[in-house]
Amino acid sequence: MALKNEPNIRVHFVVAILVAIVAYALKFSRLEWIVLAFTVAFVLILELINTTLEEIVDMVSPGTRPKAKVAKDISAAAVLISALLAVVIGGFLFLPKILPLLNK
């Protein structure tokens, strides 16, 4: 349902698939795959929680209400922070493998 109705979760899934393809091409170690899987899962889980919270808020608080907006904004911020953390972790995982290829 989330993949069908939520564009943000689709973006996260497409990025996750692309990242996995690049990780495979770069021959990630078992530990690197574990870290990558947990990182991707963390972002996807928070996106699903955010979507759930937004749907619940819309059900119990139709219309625009300041506290409902705060709840939605904070939940969205959690997803943003997780995505930024994923970029940092991705840097630690991918850059050591990509930089030597660029220097050739």
N, C-alpha and C positions, 0 to 999 in steps of 0.2 A: 504494500500500500504506500509506504513512504517513497519507494523508488518511482512509483507511478505518479504521485502527486506533489512531491517536493523537489524542486530543481536543485536546491543546495546539496541534498544527499546524492543526487545523480552526479553532480560535479565532484564530490568527494570520492565516489566510486570510480569514476573515470580516472581521476588522478591516482587513486590507489592501484588501478590496473596498469597504468603507465609506469608508475614507480616500480611495481613488481617486474615488469618487463625489463626495465633498465637494470634492476638488481640482478635479475637472472643473467643478463648479458655481461654484467660486471663480475659474475661468479661470486656472489656473496657467500660468506661462510655461514655455517649453521647458526652461530651466535648473532651475526648480522641479520639473518632472516628472522630470528626470534625478536630482536629489538625492533625491526621494521614492522613485523606483524603486530606487536603490541602497540606500537605508535599509531599505525593505521586503524587498528581496532578502537583505540582510545578516542580518536577523532570521530569515527563513525558512531560509536556508542553515545558520545556527547551530542552529536547531531540528532540522533534518534530521541534522546531524552529531551532536547530542545523542542523538537517537533511535537512530542507528546505534551510537554508543558504548554506550548502555544495552543494546541487543540483544547486542552482542559480549560485554560484561561478563557478562550473564546466561548466555550460552552457555559461557563459559570458567570461570565462577565461580558455579555454582549454589548456592543457599542464601545466607545472610547472612555476608559477610566484611567486616571493617573497610576494607581497601584497595579493595575493589570499591565500597563505599559512597562512599568519598572520590572515586574516579574519576567516579562518577555525579553526586555533588554539585557537583564542580568544573565538569563539563560543563553542568549545569543553571544554575550561576551565570553561565557565559558567555552563555547565552540570556537570563537576567535582565538582565545588564548591557547586552546589545544592545537589549533591549526598552526599558530606561530611556533609553538613548541615542536610540532612535527617538522617544520621547516628547519629549525635548529638541529634537531636530531638527524634529519636528512643530510644536512651539511656535514655533520660528523661521520655519517656512514658513506656518503657518496664522494665528497671532495677528495679524500685520500686516494680514491680509485680513479677519479676522473682527471685530476691535475697532472699525474704522470703521463696520461694519454695525450693531453694538450701540449705538453712540453716536448713531444717527439717531433 
